[in-house]
Amino acid sequence: MPPILQRLQQATKMLSRRKILLLVLGCSTLSLLIHQGAQLSWYPKLFPLSCPPLQDSPPRPKHMTVAFLKTHKTAGTTVQNILFRFAERHNLTVALPHPSCEHQFCYPRNFSAHFVHPATRPPHVLASHLRFDRAELQRLMPPGTVYVTILREPAAMFESLFSYYNQYCPAFRRVPNASLEAFLRAPEAYYRAGEHFAMFAHNTLAYDLGGDNERSPRDDAAYLAGLIRQVEEVFSLVMIAEYFDESLVLLRRLLAWDLDDVLYARLNSRAASSRLAAIPAALARAARAWNALDAGLYDHFNATFWRRVARAGRACVEREARELREARERLLRRCFGEEPVLRPAAQIRTKQLQPWQPSRKVDIMGYDLPSGRAGPATEACLKLAMPEVQYSSYLLRKQKRRGGVRIRPEPVLDNPPPRPIRALPRGHLGH
């Protein structure tokens, strides 16, 4: 047979194979949509992924075991909500704190598996605040668990911490007129190492990651290098809050999830009146100098984040992030009206969506459902915007029922930890 005919025959066979493959993939996607339709008909259709795996890479099933270290004031509540909803859709068990710990795993104590409610063990997903302890987490979570966390630029993060915890952190309460500038001008005048909740006033990222927040990289550069190595050994992905959508693209690729799985509503954000519109450069430098350990962690993992984006293909990641934003906007309009807006808690009629307010000086915003709606779509929209305290309480009751546990008052842990905030509301949530 002439070479040109051989090439034509090979091309025809290849085309036939591709048609068959497309037919199979089309049927699989249709079945997935039908399967999801019963529960998730409110979701946009699965959209094509801009960064598919290499052609010779076999498709992977979705990864179902994830431990998320929820750091403070880093958009962690939004990530937590993504993980809670994914766990619910796939009937996964979420590790939740013992009621004596409230909605955190007895933070600021080092994490212990004993802080996990027995009705939520063994878990597939963990996403509530804790102070990292590698051995204890690995004792709790199953083999093959993927560990992820998120960091935020330290100056912006410190401004948020100062505002949010101003009534709870003694170092912040001492500052005249609650002035961030006054604190950063002379932090040693207000800060007491080892004091109750001192970690909110100095190197909070390092503390959350299990490090010694009193160490200074200026005095001991080896300590920062060692802490970075420890983080890299455990965490498969360190997300960056300033590049949240790009971080979610990398997360969904790491876990073999769909972009639909990482759609979100922004949670636990402050009103514009409760934050600085822009942090002056001198103030930002002072915040980074005071939190030098956090700054070293952030600078390192920000650089590694962009190297990871480059390996994935920056144009592809940016295209997926844009698709994610567009799908998110469609979803928010579908759930919260044509012009979805964040509202102060006092304006939110739906009790289950009212965010907790840390003080009278700080307004935490949230979404509200349009009146007159009911059904599965409304339930899904409710979960999309449900604050951490209400969602954690709801999941705990649901998992107790699933496990046949009779709901009764919980025993109090011996030596309960000090609580970083006053008793939180536990509104009654039905299933």
C-alpha positions as CSV (number, residue, x, y, z in Angstrom):
1,M,0.0,0.0,0.0
2,P,1.4,3.4,-0.9
3,P,2.6,5.5,2.2
4,I,0.0,8.2,1.7
5,L,-2.8,5.6,1.8
6,Q,-1.3,4.0,5.0
7,R,-1.2,7.4,6.7
8,L,-4.8,8.1,5.6
9,Q,-5.9,4.7,7.0
10,Q,-4.1,5.4,10.3
11,A,-5.7,8.9,10.5
12,T,-9.2,7.3,9.9
13,K,-8.6,4.8,12.7
14,M,-7.4,7.5,15.1
15,L,-10.5,9.6,14.3
16,S,-12.8,6.7,15.0
17,R,-11.1,6.0,18.3
18,R,-11.5,9.7,19.2
19,K,-15.2,9.6,18.3
20,I,-15.7,6.6,20.6
21,L,-13.8,8.2,23.4
22,L,-15.8,11.4,23.1
23,L,-19.0,9.4,23.1
24,V,-17.9,7.5,26.3
25,L,-16.9,10.8,27.9
26,G,-20.1,12.4,26.9
27,C,-22.1,9.6,28.4
28,S,-20.1,9.7,31.6
29,T,-20.6,13.4,31.9
30,L,-24.3,13.1,31.3
31,S,-24.6,10.4,34.0
32,L,-22.7,12.6,36.4
33,L,-25.0,15.5,35.7
34,I,-28.1,13.3,36.1
35,H,-26.6,12.0,39.4
36,Q,-25.9,15.5,40.6
37,G,-29.2,16.9,39.4
38,A,-31.1,15.3,42.2
39,Q,-29.1,17.1,44.8
40,L,-27.3,19.9,42.9
41,S,-29.6,21.1,40.2
42,W,-28.7,24.7,41.2
43,Y,-25.1,24.2,40.1
44,P,-24.0,25.5,36.7
45,K,-23.2,22.8,34.2
46,L,-19.8,21.3,34.4
47,F,-17.7,23.6,32.3
48,P,-14.7,22.5,30.2
49,L,-11.4,22.7,32.0
50,S,-8.7,24.9,30.5
51,C,-5.8,23.0,32.0
52,P,-6.5,19.3,31.3
53,P,-4.0,16.7,32.4
54,L,-1.5,15.4,30.0
55,Q,-2.9,13.1,27.3
56,D,-1.0,10.1,28.6
57,S,-2.1,10.7,32.2
58,P,-5.0,8.4,33.2
59,P,-8.0,10.2,34.9
60,R,-7.9,10.1,38.7
61,P,-10.9,9.7,41.0
62,K,-11.7,12.6,43.3
63,H,-9.5,12.6,46.4
64,M,-11.7,12.2,49.5
65,T,-9.4,12.7,52.5
66,V,-8.3,16.2,53.2
67,A,-6.9,18.0,56.2
68,F,-7.0,21.8,56.0
69,L,-5.0,23.8,58.5
70,K,-7.3,26.8,58.9
71,T,-5.1,29.7,59.8
72,H,-6.5,33.0,61.3
73,K,-7.7,35.9,59.1
74,T,-6.6,34.3,55.8
75,A,-9.9,33.5,54.0
76,G,-9.8,30.2,55.7
77,T,-13.5,30.2,56.6
78,T,-14.3,30.3,52.9
79,V,-12.1,27.3,52.2
80,Q,-13.6,25.5,55.2
81,N,-17.1,26.0,53.7
82,I,-16.0,24.6,50.4
83,L,-14.7,21.5,52.2
84,F,-17.8,21.1,54.4
85,R,-20.1,21.2,51.3
86,F,-17.9,18.8,49.4
87,A,-18.0,16.4,52.4
88,E,-21.8,16.6,52.6
89,R,-22.3,16.0,48.9
90,H,-20.2,12.8,49.1
91,N,-21.4,11.6,52.5
92,L,-18.0,12.0,54.1
93,T,-17.3,12.3,57.8
94,V,-16.0,15.7,58.9
95,A,-13.9,15.9,62.1
96,L,-15.6,18.4,64.4
97,P,-14.5,19.8,67.8
98,H,-15.8,18.5,71.1
99,P,-18.4,21.0,72.4
100,S,-16.0,21.9,75.3
101,C,-13.7,23.3,72.6
102,E,-16.6,25.2,71.0
103,H,-16.1,25.5,67.2
104,Q,-12.3,25.2,67.3
105,F,-10.2,22.3,68.3
106,C,-9.4,23.7,71.7
107,Y,-7.2,26.4,70.2
108,P,-4.8,27.8,71.3
109,R,-3.6,24.5,72.8
110,N,-1.6,22.1,70.7
111,F,-4.0,19.9,68.7
112,S,-4.9,16.5,70.2
113,A,-7.1,13.8,68.7
114,H,-8.9,13.9,72.0
115,F,-10.4,17.3,71.0
116,V,-12.4,15.6,68.2
117,H,-16.0,14.7,68.9
118,P,-16.2,10.8,69.0
119,A,-19.3,11.0,66.7
120,T,-17.1,12.5,64.0
121,R,-14.3,9.8,64.0
122,P,-12.8,8.4,61.9
123,P,-12.9,11.4,59.7
124,H,-12.3,12.0,56.0
125,V,-12.2,15.8,56.2
126,L,-10.8,18.2,58.8
127,A,-11.1,22.0,58.4
128,S,-11.6,23.8,61.8
129,H,-9.1,26.0,63.6
130,L,-6.4,24.2,65.5
131,R,-2.7,24.6,66.4
132,F,-0.8,22.2,64.2
133,D,0.6,19.0,65.7
134,R,1.9,16.6,63.0
135,A,1.9,13.4,65.1
136,E,-1.6,14.0,66.5
137,L,-3.1,14.8,63.1
138,Q,-1.5,11.8,61.5
139,R,-2.9,9.6,64.3
140,L,-6.4,10.9,63.5
141,M,-6.5,11.2,59.7
142,P,-6.3,8.1,57.4
143,P,-3.2,7.3,55.4
144,G,-3.1,9.2,52.1
145,T,-4.7,12.3,53.5
146,V,-3.7,15.4,51.6
147,Y,-2.7,18.3,53.9
148,V,-3.2,21.9,52.7
149,T,-3.2,25.4,54.3
150,I,-3.4,29.0,53.4
151,L,-1.2,32.1,54.1
152,R,-1.9,35.8,53.8
153,E,0.4,38.8,53.4
154,P,1.5,39.6,57.0
155,A,0.8,43.3,57.1
156,A,-2.8,42.9,55.8
157,M,-3.3,39.9,58.0
158,F,-2.1,41.8,61.1
159,E,-4.4,44.7,60.4
160,S,-7.3,42.2,60.3
161,L,-6.1,40.5,63.5
162,F,-5.8,43.8,65.3
163,S,-9.3,44.8,64.3
164,Y,-11.0,41.4,64.8
165,Y,-9.5,40.4,68.2
166,N,-9.1,43.9,69.7
167,Q,-11.5,43.1,72.5
168,Y,-9.9,39.7,73.3
169,C,-6.2,40.1,73.1
170,P,-4.8,42.1,76.1
171,A,-1.9,43.4,74.0
172,F,-4.4,45.1,71.7
173,R,-6.7,46.3,74.5
174,R,-3.8,48.2,76.1
175,V,-3.4,50.5,73.0
176,P,-4.9,53.9,73.4
177,N,-7.8,54.6,71.0
178,A,-7.4,51.1,69.5
179,S,-4.7,52.5,67.2
180,L,-2.8,50.1,65.0
181,E,-0.2,52.8,64.3
182,A,0.4,53.3,68.0
183,F,0.9,49.6,68.6
184,L,3.3,49.1,65.7
185,R,5.3,52.2,66.7
186,A,6.3,50.5,70.0
187,P,4.8,46.9,70.1
188,E,7.0,45.9,73.1
189,A,5.2,48.5,75.2
190,Y,1.9,46.6,74.9
191,Y,2.9,43.0,74.2
192,R,3.6,40.4,76.8
193,A,5.0,37.1,75.6
194,G,3.1,34.1,77.0
195,E,0.1,36.2,78.0
196,H,-3.4,35.0,77.3
197,F,-3.9,35.0,73.5
198,A,-0.6,36.7,72.9
199,M,-0.3,34.6,69.6
200,F,-2.9,37.0,68.0
201,A,-0.4,39.8,68.5
202,H,2.8,38.3,67.2
203,N,3.6,35.9,64.4
204,T,0.2,34.2,64.3
205,L,0.9,32.2,61.2
206,A,4.0,30.6,62.7
207,Y,2.0,29.8,65.9
208,D,-0.9,28.2,63.9
209,L,1.7,26.1,62.0
210,G,3.0,24.8,65.4
211,G,6.1,27.0,65.5
212,D,7.5,29.2,68.2
213,N,6.1,32.6,67.5
214,E,8.7,34.3,69.8
215,R,11.6,33.3,67.5
216,S,13.1,36.0,65.3
217,P,14.7,35.2,61.9
218,R,17.0,38.1,62.4
219,D,18.5,36.4,65.5
220,D,18.1,32.8,64.3
221,A,17.8,32.3,60.5
222,A,18.1,28.6,60.9
223,Y,14.9,28.4,62.8
224,L,12.8,29.9,60.0
225,A,14.5,27.6,57.5
226,G,13.7,24.6,59.7
227,L,10.0,25.7,60.1
228,I,9.7,26.1,56.3
229,R,11.1,22.5,55.8
230,Q,8.6,21.1,58.3
231,V,5.7,22.8,56.5
232,E,7.0,21.5,53.1
233,E,7.3,18.0,54.4
234,V,3.6,17.9,55.4
235,F,1.6,20.2,53.2
236,S,1.0,19.3,49.6
237,L,-0.3,22.8,48.8
238,V,0.1,26.2,50.6
239,M,-2.5,28.5,49.1
240,I,-2.1,32.3,49.0
241,A,-5.1,34.4,50.1
242,E,-4.3,37.3,47.7
243,Y,-4.5,34.9,44.8
244,F,-7.5,33.0,46.1
245,D,-9.0,31.8,42.8
246,E,-5.7,30.7,41.4
247,S,-5.2,28.8,44.7
248,L,-8.5,27.0,44.2
249,V,-7.5,26.0,40.7
250,L,-4.3,24.4,42.1
251,L,-6.4,22.8,44.9
252,R,-8.9,21.2,42.6
253,R,-6.1,19.9,40.4
254,L,-4.3,18.5,43.4
255,L,-7.5,16.7,44.5
256,A,-8.8,15.8,41.0
257,W,-11.9,17.8,41.7
258,D,-14.1,19.7,39.3
259,L,-14.1,23.5,39.3
260,D,-17.8,23.1,40.4
261,D,-16.5,21.6,43.6
262,V,-14.6,24.8,44.6
263,L,-17.3,27.4,43.9
264,Y,-17.8,29.6,46.9
265,A,-19.3,32.7,48.5
266,R,-16.9,35.0,50.4
267,L,-17.5,34.5,54.2
268,N,-16.5,36.2,57.4
269,S,-15.4,39.4,55.6
270,R,-15.4,42.8,57.4
271,A,-17.4,45.8,56.3
272,A,-15.4,48.5,54.6
273,S,-16.0,50.7,57.7
274,S,-14.3,48.1,59.9
275,R,-11.0,48.0,58.0
276,L,-8.3,50.2,56.6
277,A,-8.9,50.9,52.9
278,A,-5.2,50.7,52.3
279,I,-2.3,50.1,54.7
280,P,0.3,52.9,54.4
281,A,3.7,51.6,53.3
282,A,5.4,52.6,56.6
283,L,2.8,50.8,58.6
284,A,3.1,47.7,56.4
285,R,6.9,47.7,56.9
286,A,6.4,48.0,60.6
287,A,3.9,45.1,60.7
288,R,6.2,42.9,58.7
289,A,9.2,43.8,60.9
290,W,7.2,42.9,64.1
291,N,5.9,39.7,62.5
292,A,9.2,38.8,60.8
293,L,8.7,35.1,61.2
294,D,5.4,35.3,59.4
295,A,6.9,37.5,56.7
296,G,9.6,34.9,56.1
297,L,7.1,32.1,55.8
298,Y,4.8,34.1,53.5
299,D,7.6,35.3,51.2
300,H,8.9,31.8,50.8
301,F,5.6,30.1,50.1
302,N,4.4,33.0,47.9
303,A,7.5,32.3,45.7
304,T,6.9,28.5,45.6
305,F,3.2,29.1,44.8
306,W,4.1,31.0,41.6
307,R,6.6,28.3,40.7
308,R,3.8,25.8,41.0
309,V,1.5,28.0,38.8
310,A,4.3,28.1,36.2
311,R,4.6,24.3,36.2
312,A,0.8,24.0,35.7
313,G,0.9,26.6,32.9
314,R,0.2,30.1,34.0
315,A,-2.1,30.9,31.1
316,C,-4.1,27.8,31.8
317,V,-4.4,28.6,35.6
318,E,-5.4,32.2,34.9
319,R,-8.0,31.0,32.3
320,E,-9.5,28.5,34.8
321,A,-9.5,31.2,37.5
322,R,-11.5,33.4,35.2
323,E,-13.9,30.6,34.5
324,L,-14.3,30.0,38.2
325,R,-15.0,33.7,38.8
326,E,-17.6,33.8,36.0
327,A,-19.3,30.6,37.3
328,R,-19.2,32.0,40.9
329,E,-21.0,35.2,39.8
330,R,-23.7,33.1,38.1
331,L,-24.1,31.0,41.2
332,L,-24.4,34.1,43.5
333,R,-27.0,35.6,41.3
334,R,-28.9,32.4,41.2
335,C,-28.8,32.1,45.0
336,F,-29.0,35.7,46.3
337,G,-30.7,37.7,43.5
338,E,-29.6,39.5,40.4
339,E,-27.5,42.0,42.5
340,P,-26.1,39.8,45.3
341,V,-24.7,42.0,48.0
342,L,-23.0,41.4,51.4
343,R,-25.1,42.7,54.2
344,P,-24.4,43.5,57.9
345,A,-25.7,40.8,60.3
346,A,-28.5,43.1,61.5
347,Q,-30.0,43.2,58.0
348,I,-29.9,39.4,57.4
349,R,-33.3,38.0,58.1
350,T,-32.3,34.3,57.8
351,K,-31.0,33.4,61.3
352,Q,-28.8,30.6,60.0
353,L,-26.9,33.0,57.8
354,Q,-26.2,35.7,60.5
355,P,-22.4,35.8,61.1
356,W,-21.1,36.2,64.6
357,Q,-19.9,39.7,65.4
358,P,-16.6,39.8,67.4
359,S,-17.4,43.3,68.9
360,R,-19.5,46.4,68.4
361,K,-16.7,48.0,66.5
362,V,-16.4,45.3,63.8
363,D,-19.1,44.5,61.3
364,I,-18.9,41.0,59.8
365,M,-20.9,40.8,56.6
366,G,-22.9,37.9,55.1
367,Y,-25.5,37.0,52.4
368,D,-29.3,36.6,52.8
369,L,-31.7,34.5,50.9
370,P,-34.5,36.2,48.9
371,S,-37.8,35.7,50.6
372,G,-40.4,33.1,49.4
373,R,-38.0,30.4,48.3
374,A,-37.9,26.8,49.3
375,G,-36.7,23.4,48.1
376,P,-33.3,21.7,47.4
377,A,-31.9,24.7,45.6
378,T,-32.6,26.9,48.6
379,E,-31.0,24.4,51.0
380,A,-27.9,24.4,48.8
381,C,-27.7,28.2,48.7
382,L,-28.1,28.2,52.5
383,K,-25.0,26.0,52.9
384,L,-23.1,28.2,50.4
385,A,-23.3,31.2,52.7
386,M,-23.7,29.5,56.1
387,P,-21.2,30.9,58.7
388,E,-18.7,28.6,60.4
389,V,-20.4,28.3,63.8
390,Q,-23.9,27.4,62.4
391,Y,-22.5,25.0,59.8
392,S,-20.3,23.2,62.4
393,S,-23.2,22.8,64.7
394,Y,-25.4,21.5,61.9
395,L,-22.9,19.0,60.7
396,L,-22.3,17.7,64.2
397,R,-26.0,17.0,64.7
398,K,-26.3,15.4,61.3
399,Q,-23.3,13.1,61.8
400,K,-24.7,12.1,65.3
401,R,-28.0,11.1,63.7
402,R,-26.2,9.2,60.9
403,G,-24.2,7.3,63.5
404,G,-27.2,6.6,65.7
405,V,-25.8,8.7,68.5
406,R,-28.5,9.9,70.9
407,I,-28.2,13.7,71.1
408,R,-27.6,14.6,74.8
409,P,-25.5,17.1,76.7
410,E,-21.8,16.4,76.2
411,P,-19.4,15.7,79.1
412,V,-16.9,18.5,79.8
413,L,-13.3,17.8,79.0
414,D,-10.9,17.8,81.9
415,N,-8.9,21.0,82.0
416,P,-10.8,22.8,79.2
417,P,-8.8,25.4,77.3
418,P,-9.3,29.1,77.7
419,R,-11.7,30.5,75.1
420,P,-10.5,33.1,72.7
421,I,-14.0,34.6,72.4
422,R,-17.2,34.7,74.4
423,A,-19.7,31.9,74.2
424,L,-20.9,31.7,70.6
425,P,-24.5,31.4,69.5
426,R,-25.7,27.9,68.7
427,G,-28.8,28.6,66.7
428,H,-31.0,25.5,66.2
429,L,-30.6,24.2,62.6
430,G,-32.9,21.6,61.2
431,H,-31.7,19.1,58.6
